C-alpha cells in the first residue's frame, strides 16, 4: 500500500538526518495521500540509521495503523492535526535543529531580517504562546496542536510554512515530504542568520530591522 509514498517518506527521513537537522533518534517526517486520507510515517522505535522503506507504517487520519508494524513517535499527533487543519500541505517535519530550537526555547519569533528569509517564508516565523499546566493536563501533543492553530489564525500556512513551539521545537511543512525537509533546512539557516544579525546589531547599538512589507508582498 502506498509504495511510492512510503519510499518518499523514507528518503525524506534519511535526508533530515543527513542534513544535520536531527540525529538518528530524534525528528520525524511524514507524508499524506489526500484522496485516501492516509499518512505514512516512520515508527518511533526505529532509529533513522536503521530505517528501510519497508519499515514505514500507514495510518489513517483517526490515528489508526492500517498497514505496518509499530507505532509512530508521540509528536505524530501534531502531524495529524496539521494535515487536518492545513488542507494544502503534503508533508510535515518535526525536528530539533539547533538554531531554530534556540528561538523556540526562548519563545521568540524569527524576524524577516533579509531577502533570503522572504524567499522561503513570507513574514516572521511565529512562535506559539506558552503552554501551562492546564493546557497539557490532557495531552501535551493536543496542547501543541492547539497552540499552532492559534498562531496561524491570521497567517497563511503556505506562505509561512513553519512554526516554533515555545519551549519545544520547530515544525515545518510543504507540498511534499521532501519539500517539508527543504523548508526545515532553510529555517535552520535563517534562524542562525537572524541570531547573529540581532547579536551584531546589539553589539553595535543598532537595532536590526526587518525587510519592508513591499518586498514580502512581491
Protein Blocks (a to p, Z undefined) as FASTA:
>chain_A
ZZlmmmmmmmmmmmmmmnopacfkgccdddddfknopacdddfkbcfklpcfklpccddf
kopafbdedjddfklmmmmmmmmmmmmbcbdcddddfklmmmmmnopacddfbfklmmmo
gcdddddddddfklmmmomklmmmmmmmmmmmmacfklmgcdddehiaccdddfbfklmm
mmmmmmmmmmmmmmmmmmmmmmnopacddddfklmmZZ
